[in-house]
Amino acid sequence: MAAERERGHRERLLEGAIACLETKGYARTTSRDLVAASGTNLASIGYHFDSKEHLLNVAVTEAFQRWLKPLIALAAEPGPATPLERLGRTLAGLMDTLEENRPLITACLEAWAQLARSEDLRAEMVTSYEDFHVVIAGTTREAFAEIGSPQVDADALAVLIIALFDGLLVQWQLDPSGSPNASRLIEAAQGAVVALTKSAD
């Protein structure tokens, strides 16, 4: 019973921290906010997460995992599709859910600003990005193998895709109305591939 209660406190703190990120933001959330949102106490923060900062760092990476992992999975759905079409599914899912995740995006950008000063935040972000990298590289590798091109550098492509995702978040935060939709992005990529192929002939 005691172990379940302790696990319950940890989960409540994490869920409360995610809620605070969405309502108060990364920079403005206080320990008392976390206690109020989770229904726990100040001592629980130190016991389970060592500090408020670590709790928020875990929460921001967990929230992004919950949002983006299902979108990445769209690219792996069964059925015939080119690698760019598979990427288009994920990009469409991303673009369609930006507005509802605006508070989380804002909190993430606030967190990114602290990366140079927080070893703890950097460690959490590195772990999260490595996880995304493994999943995206695996999906990319399978997509190219499906069309008979198994020799692509899926690991490098995964870095490019992650950079694309991050860049779109920043672009959309700066100018939501000026961000191109997923179809236009994929069409532009397809056009570039065709142009490069012709120039190589």
C-alpha positions as CSV (number, residue, x, y, z in Angstrom):
1,M,0.0,0.0,0.0
2,A,2.8,2.4,0.9
3,A,4.6,1.8,-2.4
4,E,1.4,2.4,-4.3
5,R,0.7,5.6,-2.4
6,E,4.3,6.8,-3.1
7,R,3.9,5.9,-6.8
8,G,0.6,7.7,-6.9
9,H,2.2,10.9,-5.4
10,R,4.9,10.8,-8.1
11,E,2.3,10.4,-10.9
12,R,0.1,13.1,-9.5
13,L,3.1,15.5,-9.3
14,L,4.0,14.7,-12.9
15,E,0.4,15.3,-14.1
16,G,0.1,18.4,-12.0
17,A,3.4,19.7,-13.5
18,I,2.2,19.1,-17.0
19,A,-1.0,21.0,-16.2
20,C,1.0,23.9,-14.8
21,L,3.1,24.0,-17.9
22,E,0.0,24.5,-19.9
23,T,-1.6,27.1,-17.6
24,K,1.3,28.9,-16.0
25,G,4.2,28.2,-18.3
26,Y,7.7,26.9,-17.5
27,A,9.2,30.1,-16.0
28,R,6.2,31.1,-13.9
29,T,5.3,27.8,-12.2
30,T,6.1,27.8,-8.5
31,S,6.4,25.0,-6.1
32,R,3.1,26.0,-4.5
33,D,1.4,25.8,-8.0
34,L,2.7,22.3,-8.3
35,V,1.4,21.3,-4.9
36,A,-2.0,22.8,-5.6
37,A,-2.3,21.1,-9.0
38,S,-1.2,17.7,-7.8
39,G,-2.9,17.7,-4.4
40,T,0.3,16.6,-2.7
41,N,2.8,18.6,-0.6
42,L,6.1,20.4,-0.9
43,A,8.0,17.5,0.7
44,S,6.8,15.2,-2.1
45,I,8.5,17.3,-4.7
46,G,11.9,16.9,-3.1
47,Y,11.3,13.2,-2.3
48,H,10.3,12.2,-5.8
49,F,12.1,14.7,-8.0
50,D,14.7,16.3,-5.8
51,S,13.7,19.8,-6.9
52,K,10.9,21.8,-8.6
53,E,13.2,22.4,-11.6
54,H,13.8,18.7,-12.1
55,L,10.1,18.0,-11.9
56,L,9.4,20.7,-14.5
57,N,12.1,19.4,-16.8
58,V,10.7,15.8,-16.6
59,A,7.2,17.2,-17.2
60,V,8.1,19.2,-20.3
61,T,9.8,16.3,-22.0
62,E,7.1,13.8,-21.0
63,A,4.4,16.2,-22.4
64,F,6.2,16.4,-25.7
65,Q,6.6,12.6,-25.8
66,R,2.8,12.2,-25.3
67,W,2.0,14.7,-28.1
68,L,4.6,13.8,-30.7
69,K,5.0,10.0,-30.4
70,P,1.5,9.3,-31.8
71,L,2.1,11.7,-34.7
72,I,5.4,10.0,-35.6
73,A,3.5,6.6,-35.5
74,L,1.3,8.0,-38.3
75,A,4.2,7.6,-40.7
76,A,4.4,3.9,-39.9
77,E,0.8,3.1,-40.6
78,P,0.4,0.1,-43.0
79,G,-0.3,0.6,-46.7
80,P,1.6,1.7,-49.8
81,A,3.2,5.1,-49.5
82,T,6.4,6.8,-50.4
83,P,8.7,8.0,-47.6
84,L,7.7,11.7,-48.3
85,E,4.0,10.7,-48.1
86,R,4.7,9.1,-44.8
87,L,6.5,12.2,-43.6
88,G,3.5,14.2,-44.8
89,R,1.2,12.3,-42.5
90,T,3.2,13.2,-39.5
91,L,3.6,16.8,-40.6
92,A,-0.1,17.1,-41.2
93,G,-0.8,15.7,-37.7
94,L,1.7,18.2,-36.3
95,M,0.3,21.2,-38.0
96,D,-3.3,20.2,-37.2
97,T,-2.5,20.0,-33.4
98,L,-0.3,23.1,-33.0
99,E,-3.0,25.4,-31.8
100,E,-4.3,23.1,-29.2
101,N,-0.8,22.6,-28.0
102,R,0.1,26.3,-28.0
103,P,0.7,26.5,-24.2
104,L,3.0,23.5,-24.3
105,I,5.0,24.9,-27.2
106,T,5.4,28.2,-25.3
107,A,6.5,26.3,-22.2
108,C,9.0,24.3,-24.3
109,L,10.5,27.5,-25.8
110,E,10.8,28.9,-22.3
111,A,12.7,25.8,-21.3
112,W,15.0,25.9,-24.3
113,A,16.2,29.3,-23.2
114,Q,17.5,27.7,-20.0
115,L,19.5,24.9,-21.7
116,A,22.8,26.7,-21.5
117,R,22.4,27.2,-17.7
118,S,20.8,23.9,-16.6
119,E,22.7,20.6,-16.8
120,D,19.6,18.9,-15.5
121,L,17.4,20.3,-18.3
122,R,20.0,19.4,-20.9
123,A,20.2,15.8,-19.6
124,E,16.5,15.4,-19.8
125,M,16.3,17.0,-23.3
126,V,19.2,14.8,-24.5
127,T,17.4,11.7,-23.4
128,S,14.2,12.7,-24.9
129,Y,15.8,13.7,-28.3
130,E,17.7,10.4,-28.4
131,D,14.4,8.6,-27.9
132,F,12.8,10.5,-30.7
133,H,15.9,10.0,-32.9
134,V,15.7,6.2,-32.5
135,V,12.0,6.0,-33.3
136,I,12.2,8.4,-36.3
137,A,15.4,6.7,-37.7
138,G,13.7,3.3,-37.4
139,T,10.5,4.5,-39.1
140,T,12.6,6.2,-41.9
141,R,14.7,3.1,-42.4
142,E,11.6,0.9,-42.8
143,A,9.9,3.4,-45.2
144,F,12.9,3.4,-47.6
145,A,13.3,-0.4,-47.3
146,E,9.7,-0.7,-48.4
147,I,10.4,1.0,-51.7
148,G,13.6,-0.9,-52.2
149,S,16.1,1.7,-51.0
150,P,17.5,0.2,-47.8
151,Q,20.9,2.0,-47.9
152,V,19.8,5.5,-47.0
153,D,21.4,7.2,-43.9
154,A,18.3,7.0,-41.7
155,D,20.2,8.3,-38.7
156,A,21.2,11.5,-40.5
157,L,17.7,11.9,-42.0
158,A,16.2,11.6,-38.5
159,V,18.3,14.5,-37.4
160,L,17.0,16.6,-40.3
161,I,13.4,15.6,-39.6
162,I,13.8,16.5,-35.9
163,A,15.3,19.9,-36.9
164,L,12.3,20.4,-39.3
165,F,9.9,19.7,-36.4
166,D,11.7,22.1,-34.1
167,G,11.9,24.8,-36.7
168,L,8.2,24.5,-37.5
169,L,7.4,25.0,-33.8
170,V,9.5,28.2,-33.7
171,Q,8.2,29.5,-37.1
172,W,4.6,28.9,-36.0
173,Q,5.1,30.6,-32.7
174,L,6.5,33.6,-34.5
175,D,3.8,33.8,-37.2
176,P,1.0,31.2,-37.1
177,S,-0.7,32.5,-40.2
178,G,2.5,32.5,-42.2
179,S,3.5,28.9,-41.6
180,P,3.0,26.7,-44.7
181,N,0.7,23.6,-44.4
182,A,2.0,20.1,-44.6
183,S,0.9,19.6,-48.2
184,R,2.9,22.6,-49.4
185,L,6.0,21.4,-47.5
186,I,5.8,18.0,-49.0
187,E,5.2,19.3,-52.5
188,A,8.2,21.6,-52.1
189,A,10.4,18.7,-51.0
190,Q,9.1,16.6,-53.9
191,G,9.9,19.4,-56.4
192,A,13.4,19.7,-55.0
193,V,14.0,16.0,-55.3
194,V,12.8,16.1,-59.0
195,A,15.0,19.1,-59.7
196,L,18.1,17.6,-58.1
197,T,17.5,14.3,-60.1
198,K,17.3,16.2,-63.4
199,S,20.4,18.2,-62.7
200,A,22.3,15.0,-61.9
201,D,21.4,13.5,-65.3
